[in-house]
Each structure stands twice: as structure tokens, then as C-alpha cells.
Amino acid sequence: MSSWQVIQQGLPLFEKGFGLTLWLSFVGIIGSIIVGLICSLLQYFQIPVLSRLASIYIEISRNTPLLVQLFFLYYAFPVFGFKLNAELCGIVGLIFLGGSYMAEGFNGGFDGVSKTQVETGKAIGLSRLQLARYVVFPQGFTLSVPALAANMIFLIKETSIFTVIAIPELTNTALDLIGMYYRSNEYLLMLVIGYAIILIPLSIILTILEKRVRYGTFGN
């Protein structure tokens, strides 16, 4: 069988794996941004108890590998009566990990917001919610874009670890096909191409976005 025939044979499964990888990445990134933003705002405004809990979560999440987190969700949770399917475990694990990285990205942006503007907002009677909405978030988000963009690419690449809990994303699909047909070169090439199709255009788009944000923020 020629290499082209081998590739054609694996295309249907790779198409499914490609779509699943995109879906898991999309949900994981959106969830991570939401969790990260909430944790960052809790820390920025130093909300009693909640800010401390957010800090503990960030430290635990950033200092444990996604592999360990997935094993805990998939194998340990059922012991406590919480059984999650593989895809849900992958999404929860990605959000758990990504939320902490996004929080740190937002923290860097929010710390760049002028304290004078925050104090001025307080002086005119803005509540914490109004300060977050009208002062801190718009400027802090702009400053956070480079870190958030890097985290997005990082999280997409982390989906390759989902293979340990048998989620049929791109990496798992490639390994299954290699195990069935013993054609490593062709299927590894397809794996590289699959991730390149996702990551290269995204990287270009995020780079353009970063430049536009920088231009709009700093005027050069």
C-alpha cells in the first residue's frame, strides 16, 4: 500500500479527531478565560476570603501537571460518587489548568492600570463592579492580550495529553492508526499537519491582534 493510500485510509478518523480537538479547545479556552477573569478580579479587588481561595486555586492548578489532574478527574472522582465521561473530564481539566494561567495573564494587565484612575473612580463614587466594568477591565484586558494569546496556543497543544483518558482527539487518533496499520511516518505526518492547520493560522491572527492592540494602546 502506498503512502497516499495509507493517508486516505486514515483521513475519516483524522477528520473526526480534528473536529473534536477544535471543540475541546474552544470550550476549554472560553471556560479558562471566564474562570481566569473572575479569579483575577477577586484578587485585584482583594475580596475577603474569595481572593484567598482564588490564590490557592491558582497555585494548585499551576503547580500540578494536566496529566495528574486528568487522572484525578477520571479515576479518583468516581470513588467520591462523581463519574464524568472522558470528554467532560478533558474539558474540566483544561479549564482547571487554563483558568490559572489566564488569571495570571489578566493579573499582569490589571496591574498595569494606573492606580490614579482607580482612585479617581472611587472618589466619584463608583462601586467595585463599576470600577471593574468601566476602568479596570477595558484597559487591563488590552494589556493582557499578549499573555492570553500565548495561553490559548498553550491550551490547544495541551489537548494532546487527553489521549491518556482515551479521548479520540488528534494525538489519540494517530496512535490508534499506528497501532492498527503500523505506518508511523504517514500518520505522524498527518498529526503534525493537523496541529499546524489549527495553530499556524491562529498564531498569525493573534499576532495581528496583538499588534493592533499595541498600536491602539501606545500609538506606535
Contacts in CASP RR format, 6 or more apart in sequence:
PFRMAT RR
TARGET T0000
AUTHOR 0000-0000-0000
METHOD contacts of the structure
MODEL  1
MSSWQVIQQGLPLFEKGFGLTLWLSFVGIIGSIIVGLICSLLQYFQIPVL
SRLASIYIEISRNTPLLVQLFFLYYAFPVFGFKLNAELCGIVGLIFLGGS
YMAEGFNGGFDGVSKTQVETGKAIGLSRLQLARYVVFPQGFTLSVPALAA
NMIFLIKETSIFTVIAIPELTNTALDLIGMYYRSNEYLLMLVIGYAIILI
PLSIILTILEKRVRYGTFGN
1 9 0 8 1.000
3 183 0 8 1.000
3 185 0 8 1.000
3 186 0 8 1.000
6 181 0 8 1.000
6 183 0 8 1.000
6 186 0 8 1.000
6 187 0 8 1.000
7 186 0 8 1.000
7 189 0 8 1.000
7 190 0 8 1.000
9 181 0 8 1.000
10 177 0 8 1.000
10 187 0 8 1.000
10 190 0 8 1.000
11 190 0 8 1.000
13 168 0 8 1.000
13 173 0 8 1.000
13 176 0 8 1.000
13 177 0 8 1.000
14 170 0 8 1.000
14 173 0 8 1.000
14 174 0 8 1.000
14 177 0 8 1.000
14 190 0 8 1.000
14 194 0 8 1.000
16 168 0 8 1.000
16 173 0 8 1.000
17 168 0 8 1.000
17 169 0 8 1.000
17 170 0 8 1.000
17 172 0 8 1.000
17 173 0 8 1.000
18 170 0 8 1.000
18 194 0 8 1.000
18 197 0 8 1.000
18 198 0 8 1.000
20 87 0 8 1.000
20 167 0 8 1.000
20 168 0 8 1.000
20 169 0 8 1.000
21 156 0 8 1.000
21 159 0 8 1.000
21 169 0 8 1.000
21 170 0 8 1.000
21 198 0 8 1.000
22 198 0 8 1.000
24 87 0 8 1.000
24 90 0 8 1.000
24 91 0 8 1.000
24 94 0 8 1.000
24 159 0 8 1.000
24 162 0 8 1.000
24 167 0 8 1.000
24 169 0 8 1.000
25 94 0 8 1.000
25 155 0 8 1.000
25 156 0 8 1.000
25 159 0 8 1.000
25 198 0 8 1.000
27 91 0 8 1.000
27 94 0 8 1.000
28 91 0 8 1.000
28 94 0 8 1.000
28 95 0 8 1.000
28 98 0 8 1.000
28 155 0 8 1.000
29 152 0 8 1.000
29 155 0 8 1.000
29 156 0 8 1.000
31 95 0 8 1.000
31 99 0 8 1.000
32 94 0 8 1.000
32 95 0 8 1.000
32 97 0 8 1.000
32 98 0 8 1.000
32 99 0 8 1.000
32 101 0 8 1.000
32 102 0 8 1.000
32 151 0 8 1.000
32 155 0 8 1.000
33 99 0 8 1.000
33 102 0 8 1.000
33 148 0 8 1.000
35 95 0 8 1.000
35 98 0 8 1.000
35 99 0 8 1.000
35 102 0 8 1.000
35 103 0 8 1.000
36 98 0 8 1.000
36 99 0 8 1.000
36 100 0 8 1.000
36 102 0 8 1.000
36 103 0 8 1.000
36 106 0 8 1.000
37 102 0 8 1.000
37 103 0 8 1.000
37 106 0 8 1.000
38 54 0 8 1.000
39 54 0 8 1.000
39 57 0 8 1.000
39 58 0 8 1.000
39 99 0 8 1.000
39 100 0 8 1.000
39 103 0 8 1.000
40 54 0 8 1.000
40 102 0 8 1.000
40 103 0 8 1.000
40 104 0 8 1.000
40 105 0 8 1.000
40 106 0 8 1.000
40 107 0 8 1.000
40 110 0 8 1.000
41 106 0 8 1.000
41 110 0 8 1.000
41 132 0 8 1.000
41 136 0 8 1.000
41 137 0 8 1.000
42 50 0 8 1.000
42 51 0 8 1.000
42 53 0 8 1.000
42 54 0 8 1.000
43 51 0 8 1.000
43 54 0 8 1.000
43 55 0 8 1.000
43 103 0 8 1.000
43 107 0 8 1.000
44 107 0 8 1.000
44 110 0 8 1.000
44 111 0 8 1.000
44 132 0 8 1.000
44 136 0 8 1.000
45 51 0 8 1.000
45 128 0 8 1.000
45 131 0 8 1.000
45 132 0 8 1.000
54 103 0 8 1.000
57 100 0 8 1.000
58 100 0 8 1.000
58 103 0 8 1.000
58 104 0 8 1.000
59 100 0 8 1.000
61 69 0 8 1.000
61 96 0 8 1.000
61 97 0 8 1.000
61 98 0 8 1.000
61 99 0 8 1.000
61 100 0 8 1.000
62 97 0 8 1.000
62 100 0 8 1.000
62 101 0 8 1.000
62 104 0 8 1.000
66 93 0 8 1.000
66 94 0 8 1.000
66 97 0 8 1.000
66 158 0 8 1.000
66 161 0 8 1.000
67 161 0 8 1.000
67 164 0 8 1.000
69 93 0 8 1.000
69 96 0 8 1.000
69 97 0 8 1.000
70 89 0 8 1.000
70 90 0 8 1.000
70 93 0 8 1.000
70 161 0 8 1.000
70 162 0 8 1.000
70 164 0 8 1.000
70 165 0 8 1.000
71 164 0 8 1.000
71 165 0 8 1.000
73 84 0 8 1.000
73 89 0 8 1.000
73 90 0 8 1.000
73 92 0 8 1.000
73 93 0 8 1.000
74 84 0 8 1.000
74 86 0 8 1.000
74 89 0 8 1.000
74 165 0 8 1.000
77 83 0 8 1.000
77 84 0 8 1.000
77 89 0 8 1.000
84 92 0 8 1.000
86 162 0 8 1.000
86 165 0 8 1.000
86 166 0 8 1.000
86 167 0 8 1.000
87 167 0 8 1.000
89 165 0 8 1.000
90 162 0 8 1.000
90 165 0 8 1.000
90 167 0 8 1.000
94 155 0 8 1.000
94 158 0 8 1.000
94 159 0 8 1.000
97 155 0 8 1.000
97 158 0 8 1.000
98 151 0 8 1.000
98 155 0 8 1.000
101 151 0 8 1.000
101 154 0 8 1.000
101 155 0 8 1.000
102 148 0 8 1.000
102 151 0 8 1.000
104 147 0 8 1.000
105 144 0 8 1.000
105 147 0 8 1.000
105 148 0 8 1.000
105 151 0 8 1.000
106 140 0 8 1.000
106 141 0 8 1.000
106 144 0 8 1.000
106 148 0 8 1.000
108 140 0 8 1.000
108 143 0 8 1.000
108 144 0 8 1.000
108 147 0 8 1.000
109 139 0 8 1.000
109 140 0 8 1.000
109 141 0 8 1.000
109 143 0 8 1.000
109 144 0 8 1.000
109 147 0 8 1.000
110 136 0 8 1.000
110 140 0 8 1.000
110 143 0 8 1.000
110 144 0 8 1.000
112 139 0 8 1.000
112 140 0 8 1.000
112 143 0 8 1.000
113 135 0 8 1.000
113 136 0 8 1.000
113 139 0 8 1.000
113 140 0 8 1.000
113 143 0 8 1.000
117 135 0 8 1.000
117 139 0 8 1.000
118 131 0 8 1.000
118 135 0 8 1.000
118 136 0 8 1.000
121 131 0 8 1.000
121 135 0 8 1.000
122 131 0 8 1.000
126 134 0 8 1.000
126 135 0 8 1.000
142 213 0 8 1.000
142 217 0 8 1.000
143 217 0 8 1.000
145 209 0 8 1.000
145 210 0 8 1.000
145 213 0 8 1.000
146 210 0 8 1.000
149 206 0 8 1.000
149 207 0 8 1.000
149 209 0 8 1.000
149 210 0 8 1.000
152 202 0 8 1.000
152 206 0 8 1.000
153 199 0 8 1.000
153 202 0 8 1.000
153 203 0 8 1.000
153 206 0 8 1.000
156 195 0 8 1.000
156 198 0 8 1.000
156 199 0 8 1.000
156 202 0 8 1.000
157 195 0 8 1.000
157 199 0 8 1.000
159 169 0 8 1.000
159 170 0 8 1.000
159 171 0 8 1.000
160 169 0 8 1.000
160 170 0 8 1.000
160 171 0 8 1.000
160 195 0 8 1.000
162 169 0 8 1.000
162 171 0 8 1.000
162 172 0 8 1.000
163 169 0 8 1.000
163 171 0 8 1.000
163 172 0 8 1.000
163 175 0 8 1.000
166 172 0 8 1.000
168 176 0 8 1.000
170 191 0 8 1.000
170 194 0 8 1.000
170 195 0 8 1.000
171 191 0 8 1.000
173 191 0 8 1.000
174 187 0 8 1.000
174 188 0 8 1.000
174 190 0 8 1.000
174 191 0 8 1.000
177 183 0 8 1.000
177 187 0 8 1.000
178 184 0 8 1.000
178 187 0 8 1.000
178 188 0 8 1.000
181 187 0 8 1.000
END
